[in-house]
């Protein structure tokens, strides 16, 4: 059949100075497949960069399996990239259970929460993740001080994220404090707090 779609171009667009390219894809999964090459590993051991590749790769792998689509070659490539990232993360974990910005740097609570989140998502997608690495990260985060009474909004947001990751890993979290300070939180931190409250008191 036929379908008419209107495309509104910005007023700043000059026909003689640019081009318009329209791509059609049969599904969101097909769009993901087209972006996979940019998610390959780089030879740099930076925690944030590794996680920024790992998480999209994990979600792509999970979606392809759930939708039963994608070629065996694509899935094999994704699996290999994910396993490389997991190996890098486990190797870069500090003795105190945390992660720094790069191997050998001091542990950072936010990066540790981000790394633990990556490990949990990979495990949820069916990948083998070291239980010791998860346990050590949990212990590190539980030993970190909570933001003080005079904390700024971004500090509270990070506190919410750390508690969200701990809760996702199976640690009991009291969300009362974060609910009471909800007006200071960003929308995404409020959403995580709402999730935490539903886990703490199902049906409330």
VEXKE-755427 format. One record per atom (N, C-alpha, C): residue in three letters; x, y, z. Coordinates in steps of 0.001 Angstrom, whole numbers, padded with zeros to 6 digits, always signed. Each point is the difference from the previous one (the first is absolute). Example, Ala and Ser with C-alpha at 12.3 -4.5 7.8 and 13.67 -1.06 7.14 Angstrom:
VEXKE-755427
ala+013190-005690+007800 ala-000890+001190+000000 ala+000900+001200+000000 ser-000350+001050-000720 ser+000820+001190+000060 ser-000770+001090+000730 
end
This chain:
VEXKE-755427
unk+000811-001198+000000 unk-000811+001198+000000 unk+000854+001262+000000 unk-000650+001116+000218 unk+000683+001282+000005 unk-000260+000716+001295 unk+000974+000805+000391 unk-000165+000818+001201 unk+000745+001311-000210 unk-000657+001104+000324 unk+000597+001310-000179 unk+000509+000510+001338 unk+001272+000372+000067 unk+000612+000538+001203 unk+000515+001404-000298 unk-000318+000953+000858 unk+000488+001370-000161 unk+001299+000175+000770 unk+000977+000597-000615 unk+001290+000253+000636 unk+000200+001516+000095 unk+000061+000500+001207 unk+000182+001436+000201 unk+001482+000300+000168 unk+000528+000815-000884 unk+001410+000371+000061 unk+000170+001275+000811 unk+001097+000139+000718 unk+000231+001233+000769 unk+000131+001198-000922 unk-000390+001191+000494 unk+000061+001198-000828 unk+001430+000328-000430 unk+000949-000449+000800 unk+001395+000295-000317 unk+000547-000881-001126 unk-000798-000976-000440 unk+000465-000936-001031 unk+000088+000692-001358 unk+001133-000137-000658 unk+000209+000550-001340 unk+000121-001152-000989 unk-000937-000111-000954 unk+000033-001143-000933 unk+001319-000149-000733 unk+000654+001112-000287 unk+001255-000083-000753 unk+001201-000256+000899 unk-000217-000017+001307 unk+001132-000150+000913 unk-000029-001249+000841 unk-000831-000960-000364 unk-000069-001216+000801 unk-000774-001071-000727 unk-000365-001059+000729 unk-000754-001092-000609 unk-000933-000600+001032 unk-001034-000636-000464 unk-000963-000682+000857 unk+000025-001481-000349 unk+000248-000823+001000 unk+000043-001450-000212 unk-001049-000647+000887 unk-000867-000775-000599 unk-001060-000696+000727 unk+000272-001495-000059 unk+000013-000648+001160 unk+000210-001445+000061 unk-001242-000668+000562 unk-000401-001093-000593 unk-001145-000767+000466 unk+000480-001318+000591 unk-000564-000359+001143 unk+000362-001259+000650 unk-001282-000726+000391 unk-000044-001307-000129 unk-001213-000750+000310 unk-000327-000063+001487 unk+000988+000265+000865 unk-000234-000075+001442 unk+001100+000740+000738 unk-000211+000213+001300 unk+001033+000613+000823 unk+001238-000884+000051 unk-000195-001298+000008 unk+001139-000918+000035 unk+000883+000189-001224 unk-000630+000227-001166 unk+000782+000205-001218 unk+000828+001265+000097 unk-000559+001036+000642 unk+000743+001246+000200 unk+001205-000238+000889 unk-000180-000781+001041 unk+001105-000329+000908 unk+001116-000711-000752 unk-000386-000923-000872 unk+000999-000752-000757 unk+000893+000926-000810 unk-000579+001075-000528 unk+000785+000916-000804 unk+000996+000801+000800 unk-000186+000079+001316 unk+000881+000799+000848 unk+001065-000840+000708 unk-000053-001316-000127 unk+000898-000864+000756 unk+001484+000254-000245 unk+000446+000318-001205 unk+001438+000179-000211 unk+000635+001067+000894 unk-000754+001007+000447 unk+000590+001050+000830 unk+000199-000456+001441 unk-000485-001198+000328 unk+000071-000482+001375 unk+001148-000971+000221 unk+000910-000071-000935 unk+001126-000905+000157 unk+000983+000526+001045 unk+000774-000913+000577 unk+000935+000351+001064 unk+001133+000867-000529 unk+000492+000866+000874 unk+001159+000827-000302 unk+001157-000443+000893 unk+001223+000239-000403 unk+001150-000466+000795 unk+000336+000915+001176 unk-001026+000632+000607 unk+000251+000899+001124 unk-000791-000495+001204 unk+000655-000082+001133 unk-000652-000495+001203 unk-000520+001159+000845 unk-001105+000579-000416 unk-000678+001030+000783 unk-001360-000559+000410 unk-000267-000001+001281 unk-001199-000655+000516 unk-001265+000505-000664 unk-000162+001321-000070 unk-001227+000565-000549 unk-000170-000386-001462 unk+001093+000021-000776 unk-000077-000342-001417 unk-000379-001471-000190 unk+000554-000865+000825 unk-000318-001427-000090 unk-001490-000222+000268 unk-000519+000662+001037 unk-001404-000156+000360 unk-000922+000602-001047 unk+000424+001095-000611 unk-000822+000641-001028 unk-000129-000863-001242 unk+000911-000944-000193 unk-000121-000981-001080 unk-000714-001260+000484 unk+000322-000412+001222 unk-000555-001248+000515 unk-001528+000034+000069 unk-000562+001058+000583 unk-001442+000033+000218 unk-000808-000017-001303 unk+000345+000808-001015 unk-000742-000121-001266 unk+000173-001365-000652 unk+001192-000573+000103 unk+000217-001328-000570 unk-000860-001051+000697 unk-000079+000096+001312 unk-000813-000951+000770 unk-001466+000123-000400 unk-000503+001228-000103 unk-001402+000190-000371 unk-000263-000465-001423 unk+000935+000260-000901 unk-000150-000475-001380 unk-000053-001525-000039 unk+000894-000639+000736 unk+000051-001459+000059 unk-001308-000558+000560 unk-000490+000635+001069 unk-001234-000474+000628 unk-001195+000159-000938 unk-000077+001156-000685 unk-001119+000253-000915 unk+000013-000977-001167 unk+001178-000235-000568 unk+000088-000926-001122 unk-000439-001407+000409 unk+000361-000399+001218 unk-000414-001318+000474 unk-001501-000043+000265 unk-000523+001073+000625 unk-001430+000035+000313 unk-000850-000009-001266 unk+000450+000739-001027 unk-000753+000090-001251 unk+000346-001118-000977 unk+000984-000825+000400 unk+000451-001095-000864 unk+000352+000508-001404 unk+000825+001023-000015 unk+000430+000593-001262 unk+001507+000190+000033 unk+000563+000537-001070 unk+001441+000192-000057 unk+000707-001234-000521 unk+001126+000218-000630 unk+000767-001116-000562 unk+000867-000642+001084 unk+000377-001253-000177 unk+000912-000644+000960 unk+001323+000761+000128 unk+000457+000588-001121 unk+001255+000749+000029 unk-000121+001229+000888 unk-001138+000705-000095 unk-000223+001193+000821 unk-000055-000365+001474 unk-000720-001050+000324 unk-000105-000422+001398 unk+001355-000445+000540 unk+000761-000691-000827 unk+001322-000447+000427 unk+000920+001196+000248 unk-000095+001000-000870 unk+000821+001198+000181 unk-000383+000736+001274 unk-001311+000143+000231 unk-000464+000648+001227 unk+000475-000756+001234 unk-000161-001317-000033 unk+000402-000831+001134 unk+001485+000178+000289 unk+000811+000029-001041 unk+001444+000159+000180 unk+000326+001363+000594 unk-000661+001054-000482 unk+000259+001346+000507 unk-000406+000131+001467 unk-001125-000609+000354 unk-000478+000049+001383 unk+000974-000737+000919 unk+000456-001158-000418 unk+000924-000778+000832 unk+001330+000721+000180 unk+000456+000702-001042 unk+001222+000794+000121 unk-000193+001102+001037 unk-001143+000684-000061 unk-000271+001092+000929 unk-000095-000513+001444 unk-000644-001137+000184 unk-000114-000568+001345 unk+001371-000368+000550 unk+000833-000568-000853 unk+001353-000354+000433 unk+000776+001262+000388 unk-000146+001063-000778 unk+000682+001254+000307 unk-000463+000556+001343 unk-001309-000001+000221 unk-000538+000554+001244 unk+000470-000791+001220 unk-000043-001303-000096 unk+000419-000818+001136 unk+001487+000179+000276 unk+000786+000178-001048 unk+001434+000218+000176 unk+000292+001367+000612 unk-000836+000986-000283 unk+000238+001362+000460 unk-000558+000287+001391 unk-000755-000931+000566 unk-000574+000220+001327 unk+001105+000092+001047 unk-000066+001012+000845 unk+000996+000195+001048 unk-000194-000985+001146 unk+001002-000104+000843 unk-000068-000932+001125 unk-001112+000359+000983 unk-000354+001298+000062 unk-001068+000401+000919 unk-001390-000272-000567 unk-000064-000561-001205 unk-001283-000343-000605 unk-000543+001041-000950 unk+000652+001169-000069 unk-000490+001066-000860 unk+000762+000109-001307 unk-000431+000934-000808 unk+000659+000311-001269 unk+000358+001478-000031 unk+001143+000313-000617 unk+000377+001378-000249 unk-000228+000330-001463 unk+000402+001208-000389 unk-000209+000403-001391 unk+000842-000816-000970 unk+001131-000492+000480 unk+000814-000896-000811 unk+000711-000963+000932 unk+000617-001021-000550 unk+000634-001013+000827 unk+001087+000614+000856 unk-000062-000294+001311 unk+000991+000503+000933 unk-000393+001288+000683 unk-001047+000684-000469 unk-000420+001248+000649 unk-000919-000306+001177 unk-000127+000970+000897 unk-000806-000193+001207 unk-001455-000304-000348 unk-000623-000823+000836 unk-001397-000370-000217 unk-000917+001203+000136 unk-001031+000013-000811 unk-000995+001074-000015 unk-001372-000638+000169 unk-000812+000542+000919 unk-001288-000619+000302 unk-000934-000017-001204 unk-000058+001104-000739 unk-000894+000053-001160 unk+000418-001007-001068 unk+001296-000035-000316 unk+000480-000941-001013 unk-000194-001442+000446 unk+000160-000235+001295 unk-000200-001352+000514 unk-001448-000424-000160 unk-000927+000919+000281 unk-001420-000308-000194 unk-000286-000267-001475 unk+000593+000796-000869 unk-000184-000163-001443 unk+000555-001349-000454 unk+001184-000364+000511 unk+000610-001279-000364 unk-000831-001170+000509 unk-000470+000102+001237 unk-000827-001068+000558 unk-001289-000147-000804 unk-000575+001114-000413 unk-001205-000045-000836 unk+000280-000749-001308 unk+001150+000284-000606 unk+000374-000689-001231 unk+000140-001499+000203 unk+000628-000392+001098 unk+000156-001430+000293 unk-001352-000674+000207 unk-000892+000684+000703 unk-001320-000564+000269 unk-000801-000177-001285 unk+000064+001000-000889 unk-000740-000092-001256 unk+000554-001106-000888 unk+001309-000157-000010 unk+000600-001080-000778 unk-000420-001355+000552 unk-000016-000114+001305 unk-000428-001242+000635 unk-001466-000291-000305 unk-000829+001042-000008 unk-001422-000160-000305 unk-000211-000457-001437 unk+000941+000364-000874 unk-000088-000400-001407 unk+000565-001397-000236 unk+000473-000665+001069 unk+000462-001370-000124 unk+001497-000195-000009 unk+000770+001068+000237 unk+001453-000119+000005 unk+000502-000347+001398 unk+001081-000755+000043 unk+000589-000399+001275 unk+000796+001173+000558 unk-000364+000412+001202 unk+000665+001117+000672 unk+000497-000482+001346 unk+001196+000398+000367 unk+000583-000419+001267 unk-000856+000451+001181 unk-000465-000968+000791 unk-000780+000341+001187 unk+000856+000737+001020 unk+001305-000277+000003 unk+000905+000689+000920 unk+000126+001470-000389 unk+000061+000282-001283 unk+000080+001386-000459 unk-001245+000769+000417 unk-001157-000631-000123 unk-001254+000641+000399 unk-000032+000230+001500 unk+000386-001020+000763 unk+000007+000114+001462 unk+000959+001088+000474 unk+001179+000056-000591 unk+000979+001020+000392 unk-000512+001403-000309 unk-000669+000153-001143 unk-000557+001308-000364 unk-001119+000393+000960 unk-000832-000958+000372 unk-001062+000274+000973 unk+000592+000491+001322 unk+001024-000695+000473 unk+000623+000375+001266 unk+000606+001395-000077 unk+000623+000312-001134 unk+000599+001335-000154 unk-001076+001078+000057 unk-001082-000183-000745 unk-001053+001019-000039 unk-000699+000149+001346 unk-000197-001110+000704 unk-000647+000075+001305 unk+000864+000719+001029 unk+001310+000049-000252 unk+000912+000676+000913 unk+000187+001472-000296 unk-000636+000505-001070 unk+000151+001403-000365 unk-001001+000865+000759 unk+000412+001194+000446 unk-000924+000877+000727 unk-001093+000536-000910 unk-001193+000159+000557 unk-001106+000589-000744 unk+000210+001515-000106 unk-000562+000658-001014 unk+000089+001461-000091 unk-000569+000657+001254 unk+000658+001043+000480 unk-000418+000678+001223 unk-001251+000840-000180 unk-000422+000618+001095 unk-001227+000799-000007 unk+000099+001194-000942 unk+001212+000526-000203 unk+000188+001171-000852 unk+000403-000378-001417 unk-000193-001250-000368 unk+000428-000477-001312 unk-000786+000692-001115 unk+000674+000201-001122 unk-000655+000589-001160 unk-000784-001079-000763 unk-000837+000464-000925 unk-000867-000923-000718 unk+000753-001099-000722 unk+001104+000349-000673 unk+000741-001020-000751 unk+000596-001050+000922 unk+000369+000415+001223 unk+000533-000964+000963 unk-001097-000952+000466 unk-001193+000528+000192 unk-001130-000841+000384 unk-000363-000956-001136 unk+000057+000497-001241 unk-000274-000864-001154 unk+000940-001197-000009 unk+001274+000264+000249 unk+000971-001096+000010 unk-000281-000971+001149 unk-000408+000543+001142 unk-000352-000871+001121 unk-001163-000905-000347 unk-000985+000547-000703 unk-001151-000797-000427 unk+000460-001099-000960 unk+000858+000361-000951 unk+000469-000991-000969 unk+000749-001133+000692 unk+000857+000340+000944 unk+000750-001028+000713 unk-000937-000941+000753 unk-001028+000558+000625 unk-000952-000835+000725 unk-000861-000820-000958 unk-000316+000576-001150 unk-000743-000743-001020 unk+000781-001233-000435 unk+001293+000171-000258 unk+000822-001123-000438 unk+000117-001044+001111 unk+000177+000453+001230 unk+000057-000942+001118 unk-001299-000800+000100 unk-001127+000694-000151 unk-001290-000684+000066 unk-000135-001007-001133 unk+000466+000360-001198 unk-000052-000917-001135 unk+000871-001231+000232 unk+001032+000175+000824 unk+000909-001118+000271 unk-000481-000883+001143 unk-001137+000385+000602 unk-000565-000830+001064 unk+000199+000516+001405 unk+000594+001192+000147 unk+000206+000586+001324 unk-001235+000809+000398 unk-000489-000184+001224 unk-001160+000746+000475 unk+000368+001474+000186 unk-000820+000882-000515 unk+000249+001447+000064 unk-001226+000686+000592 unk+000229+000946+000929 unk-001077+000813+000549 unk-000110+001269-000845 unk-001121+000154-000699 unk-000184+001111-000931 unk-000683+001205+000647 unk-000256-000051+001293 unk-000732+001081+000665 unk+000713+001334-000140 unk+001290+000032+000254 unk+000762+001246-000046 unk-000066+000640-001390 unk+000108-000849-001035 unk-000001+000518-001361 unk-001375+000504-000397 unk-001044-000646+000500 unk-001356+000467-000267 unk-000238+001363+000649 unk+000503+000158+001208 unk-000184+001268+000711 unk+000729+001145-000694 unk+001057-000307-000753 unk+000764+001027-000699 unk-000283+000002-001503 unk-001129-000551-000387 unk-000324-000174-001419 unk-000040+001322-000762 unk-000362+001087+000671 unk-000088+001291-000697 unk+001372+000498-000452 unk+001065-000531+000605 unk+001361+000415-000359 unk+000608-000884-001077 unk-000692-001077-000342 unk+000538-000967-000948 unk-000371+000367-001431 unk+000838-000431-000929 unk-000311+000150-001415 unk-001103-000995-000353 unk-000683+000182-001148 unk-001078-000932-000371 unk+000436-001463-000046 unk+001216-000266-000524 unk+000414-001405-000092 unk+000256-000590+001385 unk+000508+000823+000933 unk+000222-000490+001366 unk-001335-000196+000717 unk-000970+000850-000291 unk-001340-000199+000558 unk-000598-001312-000503 unk+000240-000300-001283 unk-000517-001250-000565 unk+000635-001210+000679 unk+001310+000064+000242 unk+000670-001111+000681 unk-000516-000137+001428 unk-000274+001132+000641 unk-000544-000035+001360 unk-001384-000641+000003 unk-000816+000348-000993 unk-001331-000606-000103 unk+000120-001503-000194 unk+000953-000421-000838 unk+000232-001435-000192 unk+000381-000647+001332 unk+000915+000655+000727 unk+000452-000550+001269 unk-001125-000136+001006 unk-000897+000988+000034 unk-001120-000046+000940 unk-000954-001141-000323 unk-000205-000272-001298 unk-000873-001107-000378 unk+000616-001342+000379 unk+001339-000077-000020 unk+000674-001225+000423 unk-000048-000147+001515 unk+000095+001135+000693 unk+000002-000005+001462 unk-001388-000314+000561 unk-001028+000558-000648 unk-001371-000212+000461 unk-000880-000323-001198 unk+000046-001219-000499 unk-000795-000371-001184 unk-001484+000299+000196 unk-000600+000610-001039 unk-001434+000269+000051 unk-000384+001287+000697 unk+001000+000702+000602 unk-000342+001236+000723 unk-000050+001174-000963 
end
